[in-house]
Amino acid sequence: MQSRLPNEEPLGTSRIIRSKQSTLEAKLTTRNKLVRACQQYNI
């Protein structure tokens, strides 16, 4: 089974990195929603 990441690394670390990326993306999406809401109210 080949890893889809460009840099070769064990499955465990890649899984951890993937979970960290997903949590970061979730935080960014929530922050973007908050910023959008603030922009809507600050017309």
PDB file of N, CA, C and O in Angstrom, chain B, residues numbered from 101:
ATOM      1  N   MET B 101       0.844  -1.203   0.000  1.00  0.00           N
ATOM      2  CA  MET B 101       0.000   0.000   0.000  1.00  0.00           C
ATOM      3  C   MET B 101       0.880   1.254   0.000  1.00  0.00           C
ATOM      4  O   MET B 101       1.676   1.465   0.915  1.00  0.00           O
ATOM      5  N   GLN B 102       0.726   2.071  -1.024  1.00  0.00           N
ATOM      6  CA  GLN B 102       1.551   3.275  -1.130  1.00  0.00           C
ATOM      7  C   GLN B 102       0.844   4.458  -0.473  1.00  0.00           C
ATOM      8  O   GLN B 102      -0.382   4.559  -0.511  1.00  0.00           O
ATOM      9  N   SER B 103       1.629   5.349   0.128  1.00  0.00           N
ATOM     10  CA  SER B 103       1.053   6.543   0.742  1.00  0.00           C
ATOM     11  C   SER B 103       0.837   7.607  -0.329  1.00  0.00           C
ATOM     12  O   SER B 103       1.678   7.787  -1.210  1.00  0.00           O
ATOM     13  N   ARG B 104      -0.282   8.306  -0.255  1.00  0.00           N
ATOM     14  CA  ARG B 104      -0.586   9.318  -1.267  1.00  0.00           C
ATOM     15  C   ARG B 104       0.193  10.613  -1.026  1.00  0.00           C
ATOM     16  O   ARG B 104       0.221  11.497  -1.882  1.00  0.00           O
ATOM     17  N   LEU B 105       0.824  10.717   0.150  1.00  0.00           N
ATOM     18  CA  LEU B 105       1.604  11.918   0.436  1.00  0.00           C
ATOM     19  C   LEU B 105       2.886  11.913  -0.388  1.00  0.00           C
ATOM     20  O   LEU B 105       3.459  10.848  -0.620  1.00  0.00           O
ATOM     21  N   PRO B 106       3.350  13.081  -0.835  1.00  0.00           N
ATOM     22  CA  PRO B 106       4.573  13.142  -1.649  1.00  0.00           C
ATOM     23  C   PRO B 106       5.790  12.651  -0.886  1.00  0.00           C
ATOM     24  O   PRO B 106       6.630  11.958  -1.461  1.00  0.00           O
ATOM     25  N   ASN B 107       5.911  12.988   0.387  1.00  0.00           N
ATOM     26  CA  ASN B 107       7.058  12.541   1.175  1.00  0.00           C
ATOM     27  C   ASN B 107       6.713  11.226   1.862  1.00  0.00           C
ATOM     28  O   ASN B 107       5.665  11.098   2.495  1.00  0.00           O
ATOM     29  N   GLU B 108       7.618  10.243   1.728  1.00  0.00           N
ATOM     30  CA  GLU B 108       7.343   8.911   2.270  1.00  0.00           C
ATOM     31  C   GLU B 108       7.466   8.918   3.796  1.00  0.00           C
ATOM     32  O   GLU B 108       8.463   9.392   4.341  1.00  0.00           O
ATOM     33  N   GLU B 109       6.455   8.395   4.477  1.00  0.00           N
ATOM     34  CA  GLU B 109       6.510   8.299   5.932  1.00  0.00           C
ATOM     35  C   GLU B 109       5.586   7.171   6.381  1.00  0.00           C
ATOM     36  O   GLU B 109       4.677   6.796   5.640  1.00  0.00           O
ATOM     37  N   PRO B 110       5.795   6.623   7.578  1.00  0.00           N
ATOM     38  CA  PRO B 110       4.977   5.515   8.067  1.00  0.00           C
ATOM     39  C   PRO B 110       3.496   5.879   8.129  1.00  0.00           C
ATOM     40  O   PRO B 110       3.127   7.054   8.157  1.00  0.00           O
ATOM     41  N   LEU B 111       2.660   4.847   8.148  1.00  0.00           N
ATOM     42  CA  LEU B 111       1.220   5.089   8.163  1.00  0.00           C
ATOM     43  C   LEU B 111       0.786   5.763   9.456  1.00  0.00           C
ATOM     44  O   LEU B 111      -0.109   6.609   9.441  1.00  0.00           O
ATOM     45  N   GLY B 112       1.408   5.400  10.576  1.00  0.00           N
ATOM     46  CA  GLY B 112       1.000   5.978  11.857  1.00  0.00           C
ATOM     47  C   GLY B 112       1.159   7.497  11.872  1.00  0.00           C
ATOM     48  O   GLY B 112       0.233   8.228  12.225  1.00  0.00           O
ATOM     49  N   THR B 113       2.353   7.957  11.482  1.00  0.00           N
ATOM     50  CA  THR B 113       2.597   9.404  11.507  1.00  0.00           C
ATOM     51  C   THR B 113       1.704  10.104  10.498  1.00  0.00           C
ATOM     52  O   THR B 113       1.169  11.174  10.786  1.00  0.00           O
ATOM     53  N   SER B 114       1.534   9.517   9.320  1.00  0.00           N
ATOM     54  CA  SER B 114       0.692  10.151   8.313  1.00  0.00           C
ATOM     55  C   SER B 114      -0.740  10.253   8.828  1.00  0.00           C
ATOM     56  O   SER B 114      -1.430  11.242   8.578  1.00  0.00           O
ATOM     57  N   ARG B 115      -1.185   9.214   9.557  1.00  0.00           N
ATOM     58  CA  ARG B 115      -2.542   9.257  10.107  1.00  0.00           C
ATOM     59  C   ARG B 115      -2.657  10.387  11.126  1.00  0.00           C
ATOM     60  O   ARG B 115      -3.646  11.119  11.144  1.00  0.00           O
ATOM     61  N   ILE B 116      -1.635  10.523  11.976  1.00  0.00           N
ATOM     62  CA  ILE B 116      -1.660  11.595  12.983  1.00  0.00           C
ATOM     63  C   ILE B 116      -1.667  12.953  12.294  1.00  0.00           C
ATOM     64  O   ILE B 116      -2.432  13.842  12.668  1.00  0.00           O
ATOM     65  N   ILE B 117      -0.817  13.108  11.289  1.00  0.00           N
ATOM     66  CA  ILE B 117      -0.756  14.389  10.569  1.00  0.00           C
ATOM     67  C   ILE B 117      -2.102  14.671   9.919  1.00  0.00           C
ATOM     68  O   ILE B 117      -2.575  15.808   9.925  1.00  0.00           O
ATOM     69  N   ARG B 118      -2.717  13.632   9.358  1.00  0.00           N
ATOM     70  CA  ARG B 118      -4.003  13.830   8.696  1.00  0.00           C
ATOM     71  C   ARG B 118      -5.050  14.301   9.703  1.00  0.00           C
ATOM     72  O   ARG B 118      -5.836  15.202   9.413  1.00  0.00           O
ATOM     73  N   SER B 119      -5.057  13.683  10.900  1.00  0.00           N
ATOM     74  CA  SER B 119      -6.047  14.080  11.909  1.00  0.00           C
ATOM     75  C   SER B 119      -5.779  15.513  12.344  1.00  0.00           C
ATOM     76  O   SER B 119      -6.718  16.282  12.547  1.00  0.00           O
ATOM     77  N   LYS B 120      -4.493  15.887  12.491  1.00  0.00           N
ATOM     78  CA  LYS B 120      -4.177  17.266  12.862  1.00  0.00           C
ATOM     79  C   LYS B 120      -4.659  18.225  11.785  1.00  0.00           C
ATOM     80  O   LYS B 120      -5.222  19.275  12.095  1.00  0.00           O
ATOM     81  N   GLN B 121      -4.443  17.872  10.522  1.00  0.00           N
ATOM     82  CA  GLN B 121      -4.895  18.734   9.433  1.00  0.00           C
ATOM     83  C   GLN B 121      -6.411  18.877   9.467  1.00  0.00           C
ATOM     84  O   GLN B 121      -6.929  19.973   9.255  1.00  0.00           O
ATOM     85  N   SER B 122      -7.135  17.780   9.733  1.00  0.00           N
ATOM     86  CA  SER B 122      -8.599  17.860   9.761  1.00  0.00           C
ATOM     87  C   SER B 122      -9.064  18.776  10.889  1.00  0.00           C
ATOM     88  O   SER B 122      -9.992  19.563  10.705  1.00  0.00           O
ATOM     89  N   THR B 123      -8.423  18.678  12.061  1.00  0.00           N
ATOM     90  CA  THR B 123      -8.818  19.548  13.171  1.00  0.00           C
ATOM     91  C   THR B 123      -8.504  21.001  12.829  1.00  0.00           C
ATOM     92  O   THR B 123      -9.298  21.893  13.126  1.00  0.00           O
ATOM     93  N   LEU B 124      -7.341  21.245  12.202  1.00  0.00           N
ATOM     94  CA  LEU B 124      -7.001  22.615  11.808  1.00  0.00           C
ATOM     95  C   LEU B 124      -8.019  23.145  10.806  1.00  0.00           C
ATOM     96  O   LEU B 124      -8.446  24.295  10.906  1.00  0.00           O
ATOM     97  N   GLU B 125      -8.411  22.313   9.839  1.00  0.00           N
ATOM     98  CA  GLU B 125      -9.392  22.763   8.852  1.00  0.00           C
ATOM     99  C   GLU B 125     -10.713  23.074   9.530  1.00  0.00           C
ATOM    100  O   GLU B 125     -11.375  24.048   9.171  1.00  0.00           O
ATOM    101  N   ALA B 126     -11.112  22.259  10.511  1.00  0.00           N
ATOM    102  CA  ALA B 126     -12.362  22.517  11.220  1.00  0.00           C
ATOM    103  C   ALA B 126     -12.287  23.854  11.949  1.00  0.00           C
ATOM    104  O   ALA B 126     -13.226  24.649  11.906  1.00  0.00           O
ATOM    105  N   LYS B 127     -11.148  24.097  12.625  1.00  0.00           N
ATOM    106  CA  LYS B 127     -10.985  25.372  13.328  1.00  0.00           C
ATOM    107  C   LYS B 127     -11.038  26.533  12.350  1.00  0.00           C
ATOM    108  O   LYS B 127     -11.652  27.561  12.633  1.00  0.00           O
ATOM    109  N   LEU B 128     -10.388  26.370  11.186  1.00  0.00           N
ATOM    110  CA  LEU B 128     -10.381  27.452  10.207  1.00  0.00           C
ATOM    111  C   LEU B 128     -11.788  27.709   9.684  1.00  0.00           C
ATOM    112  O   LEU B 128     -12.184  28.863   9.517  1.00  0.00           O
ATOM    113  N   THR B 129     -12.541  26.655   9.424  1.00  0.00           N
ATOM    114  CA  THR B 129     -13.896  26.850   8.902  1.00  0.00           C
ATOM    115  C   THR B 129     -14.765  27.555   9.929  1.00  0.00           C
ATOM    116  O   THR B 129     -15.532  28.452   9.577  1.00  0.00           O
ATOM    117  N   THR B 130     -14.657  27.162  11.203  1.00  0.00           N
ATOM    118  CA  THR B 130     -15.459  27.832  12.236  1.00  0.00           C
ATOM    119  C   THR B 130     -15.033  29.288  12.350  1.00  0.00           C
ATOM    120  O   THR B 130     -15.875  30.173  12.500  1.00  0.00           O
ATOM    121  N   ARG B 131     -13.732  29.541  12.279  1.00  0.00           N
ATOM    122  CA  ARG B 131     -13.254  30.926  12.378  1.00  0.00           C
ATOM    123  C   ARG B 131     -13.760  31.734  11.192  1.00  0.00           C
ATOM    124  O   ARG B 131     -14.161  32.886  11.355  1.00  0.00           O
ATOM    125  N   ASN B 132     -13.746  31.136   9.982  1.00  0.00           N
ATOM    126  CA  ASN B 132     -14.252  31.836   8.809  1.00  0.00           C
ATOM    127  C   ASN B 132     -15.734  32.162   8.982  1.00  0.00           C
ATOM    128  O   ASN B 132     -16.178  33.248   8.610  1.00  0.00           O
ATOM    129  N   LYS B 133     -16.495  31.234   9.539  1.00  0.00           N
ATOM    130  CA  LYS B 133     -17.919  31.495   9.771  1.00  0.00           C
ATOM    131  C   LYS B 133     -18.088  32.658  10.735  1.00  0.00           C
ATOM    132  O   LYS B 133     -18.924  33.534  10.518  1.00  0.00           O
ATOM    133  N   LEU B 134     -17.289  32.666  11.807  1.00  0.00           N
ATOM    134  CA  LEU B 134     -17.389  33.768  12.776  1.00  0.00           C
ATOM    135  C   LEU B 134     -17.030  35.088  12.108  1.00  0.00           C
ATOM    136  O   LEU B 134     -17.715  36.092  12.303  1.00  0.00           O
ATOM    137  N   VAL B 135     -15.952  35.088  11.316  1.00  0.00           N
ATOM    138  CA  VAL B 135     -15.547  36.330  10.644  1.00  0.00           C
ATOM    139  C   VAL B 135     -16.643  36.800   9.703  1.00  0.00           C
ATOM    140  O   VAL B 135     -16.930  37.995   9.633  1.00  0.00           O
ATOM    141  N   ARG B 136     -17.259  35.872   8.976  1.00  0.00           N
ATOM    142  CA  ARG B 136     -18.326  36.255   8.050  1.00  0.00           C
ATOM    143  C   ARG B 136     -19.505  36.849   8.815  1.00  0.00           C
ATOM    144  O   ARG B 136     -20.081  37.853   8.395  1.00  0.00           O
ATOM    145  N   ALA B 137     -19.858  36.235   9.927  1.00  0.00           N
ATOM    146  CA  ALA B 137     -20.967  36.752  10.722  1.00  0.00           C
ATOM    147  C   ALA B 137     -20.643  38.161  11.218  1.00  0.00           C
ATOM    148  O   ALA B 137     -21.487  39.054  11.149  1.00  0.00           O
ATOM    149  N   CYS B 138     -19.423  38.360  11.715  1.00  0.00           N
ATOM    150  CA  CYS B 138     -19.025  39.694  12.190  1.00  0.00           C
ATOM    151  C   CYS B 138     -19.075  40.696  11.047  1.00  0.00           C
ATOM    152  O   CYS B 138     -19.525  41.827  11.236  1.00  0.00           O
ATOM    153  N   GLN B 139     -18.616  40.294   9.855  1.00  0.00           N
ATOM    154  CA  GLN B 139     -18.644  41.213   8.721  1.00  0.00           C
ATOM    155  C   GLN B 139     -20.086  41.569   8.365  1.00  0.00           C
ATOM    156  O   GLN B 139     -20.375  42.714   8.015  1.00  0.00           O
ATOM    157  N   GLN B 140     -20.994  40.592   8.452  1.00  0.00           N
ATOM    158  CA  GLN B 140     -22.390  40.879   8.128  1.00  0.00           C
ATOM    159  C   GLN B 140     -22.971  41.889   9.114  1.00  0.00           C
ATOM    160  O   GLN B 140     -23.728  42.777   8.724  1.00  0.00           O
ATOM    161  N   TYR B 141     -22.616  41.751  10.387  1.00  0.00           N
ATOM    162  CA  TYR B 141     -23.176  42.654  11.394  1.00  0.00           C
ATOM    163  C   TYR B 141     -22.504  44.024  11.345  1.00  0.00           C
ATOM    164  O   TYR B 141     -23.114  45.028  11.713  1.00  0.00           O
ATOM    165  N   ASN B 142     -21.247  44.069  10.892  1.00  0.00           N
ATOM    166  CA  ASN B 142     -20.513  45.343  10.874  1.00  0.00           C
ATOM    167  C   ASN B 142     -20.625  46.012   9.510  1.00  0.00           C
ATOM    168  O   ASN B 142     -19.614  46.370   8.905  1.00  0.00           O
ATOM    169  N   ILE B 143     -21.844  46.180   9.029  1.00  0.00           N
ATOM    170  CA  ILE B 143     -22.032  46.836   7.723  1.00  0.00           C
ATOM    171  C   ILE B 143     -21.982  48.350   7.926  1.00  0.00           C
ATOM    172  O   ILE B 143     -22.118  49.107   6.964  1.00  0.00           O
TER     173      ILE B 143
END
